[in-house]
């Protein structure tokens, strides 16, 4: 078996034979072009961010239709499936697994796939592609183009489901914390969840439509068993998209609950301040009146005048509280 030691500056990240006696054989850069031109099914995964990738594709895949090459090297992509003869342009997105980056900033995988060749590209690391390459290195992995496509779609969808389940669990915890007593950090979590739901739905809805198109325009090499597997992945993606729609509504309800709680706290505090103002307003008036420095003020020569006046203030405050309680203001 030939050794292919990938380097970060290589255009080719992985290259294998998928079918026949040489299944899972690792190809050198010199062998890739020959295998892709033959009837022996081969797969090559290219680094889309490499500056030499477009010229490599033009040089080694010139027999493909120019529209196919344009789709593979396009700067901006959107999930879609386009059938061209016996092959298909397949553009999908997967969860970003790069440490330090946002998972919902999904990574694009572009592919040309037909019965004799599979060419895939990605600008960033795609864990699903790496797992397929690892399986092939150990003598396992897909044996035909349909199995490769099903395996890739399954791995991408499973990671999307796992990431969405973690978001859903966080949303459940958020709703529970709001019902208990929302802390100041809840609003930031709410905004983050709504942002993730919006971003994921923006990517997943066209991906769902792409898998639907794959179900409608099936090439001959997609057998009934492969179609059933893809239908299951489409169903799983449908659920995630529907949950993303529901998540936005759930977070809107949580936001309304937060706003209601904030309004209730504000009203309660304002009510308390109003009660305190009602109690201390007459007391303040009396203390201000008896605090004026003019002749004729009663009790100025009486040693017990201060205590009598303080007691009178307590009585007035007690009478006010009794009246407020009778009126059910407190």
C-alpha positions in Angstrom: 0.0 0.0 0.0 1.4 3.4 -1.0 1.9 5.9 1.8 0.4 9.3 1.5 1.6 11.6 4.2 -0.6 14.7 4.0 1.0 18.1 4.6 -0.8 21.3 5.5 0.5 22.8 2.2 -0.8 20.0 0.0 -3.8 20.5 -2.3 -4.8 16.9 -1.6 -5.8 16.1 1.9 -7.0 12.5 1.3 -7.2 10.2 -1.7 -8.4 6.5 -1.7 -9.6 3.8 -4.1 -13.1 2.9 -2.9 -14.1 -0.1 -5.1 -12.6 -3.3 -6.4 -9.5 -5.3 -5.3 -7.7 -2.1 -4.3 -10.4 -0.9 -1.9 -9.1 1.5 0.7 -5.7 1.9 -1.0 -4.2 5.2 -0.1 -3.2 7.1 -3.3 -0.2 9.2 -3.9 -0.6 12.6 -5.5 0.8 11.2 -8.8 -1.8 8.4 -8.8 -4.9 10.5 -8.1 -5.4 11.9 -11.6 -5.0 8.5 -13.2 -7.6 6.9 -10.9 -10.1 9.7 -11.4 -9.9 9.3 -15.2 -10.3 5.5 -15.1 -13.4 3.4 -14.4 -11.9 2.5 -11.0 -13.9 4.4 -8.3 -11.7 6.8 -6.5 -12.2 9.6 -3.9 -10.1 12.7 -3.5 -10.6 15.4 -0.8 -9.0 18.7 -1.6 -8.2 21.7 0.6 -10.5 24.4 -0.9 -8.5 27.2 0.8 -5.3 26.2 -0.9 -4.3 28.8 -3.6 -3.4 26.0 -6.1 -6.7 24.1 -5.7 -8.6 25.8 -8.6 -5.7 25.2 -11.0 -5.4 21.6 -9.8 -9.1 21.0 -10.5 -8.9 22.6 -14.0 -5.7 20.6 -14.8 -6.8 17.2 -13.5 -10.6 17.3 -13.9 -10.8 19.1 -17.3 -13.1 16.4 -18.6 -15.9 17.6 -16.2 -18.4 20.2 -17.4 -17.2 23.8 -16.7 -20.4 24.4 -14.5 -19.3 21.5 -12.3 -15.8 23.0 -11.8 -17.3 26.4 -11.1 -19.6 25.0 -8.4 -16.6 23.2 -6.8 -14.4 26.3 -6.5 -17.1 28.9 -5.9 -16.3 31.3 -3.0 -19.9 31.3 -1.6 -22.0 28.2 -1.5 -25.5 27.2 -0.5 -26.6 23.6 0.2 -28.0 22.1 -3.0 -28.1 19.0 -5.1 -27.9 19.3 -8.9 -28.0 16.2 -11.1 -25.8 16.3 -14.2 -26.0 13.1 -16.3 -25.1 10.1 -14.1 -23.5 12.4 -11.5 -24.4 15.0 -9.1 -23.1 18.3 -7.6 -23.8 17.9 -3.9 -23.2 20.9 -1.5 -23.9 20.3 2.2 -23.0 21.9 5.5 -21.9 20.4 8.7 -21.3 21.6 12.3 -18.1 23.5 12.8 -15.9 21.3 15.1 -12.9 23.6 15.1 -11.9 24.5 18.7 -12.5 28.1 19.5 -15.0 28.7 16.7 -18.8 28.8 16.8 -20.4 25.4 16.0 -23.3 27.0 14.3 -20.9 28.7 11.8 -21.3 25.7 9.6 -18.7 24.3 7.3 -19.4 23.8 3.6 -18.6 20.5 1.8 -18.8 20.6 -2.0 -18.8 17.3 -4.0 -18.9 16.0 -7.5 -20.0 12.4 -7.3 -20.6 9.8 -10.0 -20.2 6.0 -10.4 -16.4 6.4 -11.1 -15.2 9.4 -9.1 -15.8 11.4 -6.0 -14.2 14.8 -5.7 -14.8 16.8 -2.4 -13.6 20.1 -1.1 -13.9 22.0 2.2 -12.3 25.2 3.4 -12.2 24.1 7.0 -11.8 20.8 8.8 -14.8 18.5 8.5 -14.9 15.8 11.1 -17.2 13.6 8.9 -14.7 13.6 6.1 -11.8 12.8 8.5 -13.8 9.9 9.9 -14.5 8.4 6.5 -10.8 8.7 5.6 -9.8 7.1 8.9 -12.1 4.1 8.2 -10.6 3.7 4.8 -7.1 3.8 6.2 -8.1 0.8 8.4 -9.5 -1.1 5.5 -13.1 -0.3 6.1 -15.4 2.5 4.9 -17.6 2.9 1.8 -17.3 0.6 -1.2 -19.2 2.6 -3.8 -20.3 6.1 -4.4 -23.9 5.6 -3.0 -22.5 4.2 0.3 -20.0 7.2 0.5 -22.8 9.7 0.0 -25.1 8.0 2.6 -22.2 7.8 5.1 -21.3 11.4 4.7 -24.9 12.6 5.0 -25.5 10.4 8.1 -22.4 11.7 9.8 -23.2 15.4 9.1 -26.8 14.9 10.2 -25.9 13.1 13.4 -23.6 15.9 14.5 -26.3 18.5 13.6 -28.8 16.5 15.8 -26.3 16.2 18.7 -25.6 19.9 18.6 -29.3 20.8 18.4 -30.1 18.5 21.3 -27.5 20.4 23.4 -29.2 23.6 22.4 -32.6 22.2 23.3 -31.4 21.0 26.7 -30.1 24.5 27.4 -33.4 26.0 26.3 -35.2 23.7 28.8 -32.9 24.7 31.6 -33.4 28.4 30.7 -37.2 28.0 30.8 -37.0 26.3 34.2 -34.7 29.0 35.6 -37.1 31.7 34.3 -40.0 30.0 36.1 -38.0 29.7 39.3 -36.4 33.2 39.4 -34.5 34.7 36.5 -31.0 35.9 37.2 -29.2 38.7 35.3 -27.4 36.2 33.1 -30.6 34.6 31.7 -31.2 37.4 29.2 -27.8 36.9 27.7 -28.4 33.2 27.4 -31.8 33.9 25.8 -30.2 36.1 23.2 -27.5 33.5 22.4 -30.1 30.7 22.0 -32.2 32.8 19.7 -29.1 33.7 17.6 -28.1 30.0 17.3 -31.6 28.9 16.3 -31.8 31.6 13.6 -28.3 30.8 12.2 -28.9 27.0 12.2 -32.3 27.3 10.5 -30.8 29.6 7.9 -28.3 26.8 6.9 -30.5 23.8 7.6 -33.5 24.8 5.6 -31.7 24.8 2.2 -29.9 21.6 3.3 -33.3 20.0 3.9 -34.4 21.1 0.5 -31.2 19.7 -1.0 -31.9 16.2 0.5 -35.5 16.5 -0.8 -34.1 17.1 -4.3 -31.9 14.1 -3.8 -35.0 12.0 -3.1 -36.7 13.3 -6.2 -33.9 13.2 -8.8 -32.2 9.9 -7.9 -29.5 8.6 -10.2 -29.5 4.9 -11.1 -26.6 4.2 -8.8 -28.6 5.1 -5.7 -30.3 1.8 -4.8 -33.4 1.3 -2.7 -31.5 0.6 0.5 -29.5 3.8 0.0 -32.6 5.8 -0.7 -34.2 4.6 2.6 -31.1 5.7 4.5 -31.2 9.1 2.9 -35.0 9.3 3.6 -34.2 8.7 7.3 -31.6 11.5 7.3 -34.1 13.8 5.6 -36.7 13.1 8.3 -34.1 13.8 11.0 -33.2 17.1 9.4 -36.9 18.0 9.0 -37.3 17.6 12.7 -34.3 19.8 13.5 -35.7 22.5 11.2 -39.1 22.3 12.8 -37.6 22.4 16.2 -35.6 25.5 15.2 -38.8 27.2 14.2 -40.4 26.2 17.5 -37.3 27.3 19.4 -37.7 30.9 18.2 -41.3 30.9 19.4 -40.3 29.3 22.8 -37.6 32.0 23.2 -40.1 34.7 22.4 -42.4 33.4 25.2 -39.4 33.3 27.6 -38.6 36.9 26.6 -42.2 37.9 27.3 -42.0 36.1 30.7 -38.7 37.9 31.5 -40.2 41.3 30.5 -43.3 40.4 32.6 -41.2 39.6 35.6 -39.2 42.8 35.2 -42.4 44.8 34.8 -43.8 43.2 37.9 -40.7 43.9 39.9 -40.8 47.5 38.8 -44.5 47.9 39.7 -43.9 46.3 43.1 -41.0 48.6 43.8 -43.0 51.7 42.6 -45.9 50.6 44.8 -43.7 50.3 47.8 -42.2 53.7 47.2 -45.7 55.1 46.9 -46.7 53.6 50.2 -43.6 54.9 51.9 -44.3 58.4 50.4 -47.9 58.3 51.6 -46.7 57.4 55.1 -43.9 59.9 55.4 -45.4 62.9 53.6 -47.6 64.0 56.6 -44.8 63.1 59.0 -42.4 65.2 56.9 -44.9 68.0 56.9 -45.2 67.9 60.8 -41.5 67.8 61.4 -41.0 70.6 58.9 -43.7 72.7 60.6 -42.3 72.2 64.1 -38.8 72.7 62.9 -39.3 76.3 61.9 -37.3 78.8 64.0 -40.0 81.4 64.8 -41.4 82.7 68.1 -44.6 81.2 69.5 -43.8 77.6 68.6 -45.5 75.5 71.4 -43.4 73.4 73.7 -40.1 75.2 73.2 -39.8 75.5 77.0 -41.2 72.1 77.8 -38.5 69.4 78.6 -40.8 66.6 77.5 -41.9 68.3 74.3 -39.6 66.3 72.0 -40.9 62.9 73.4 -44.5 64.0 73.2 -44.0 65.1 69.6 -42.2 61.9 68.7 -45.0 59.9 70.2 -47.5 61.9 68.3 -45.6 61.1 65.1 -45.7 57.4 65.9 -49.5 57.6 66.5 -50.0 59.4 63.2 -47.9 56.8 61.3 -49.9 54.0 63.0 -53.2 55.6 62.1 -52.0 56.0 58.5 -51.0 52.4 58.2 -54.3 51.3 59.7 -56.2 53.4 57.1 -54.0 52.0 54.2 -54.6 48.4 55.5 -58.3 49.0 55.7 -58.3 50.3 52.2 -56.3 47.1 51.2 -53.4 49.1 49.8 -51.0 47.1 51.9 
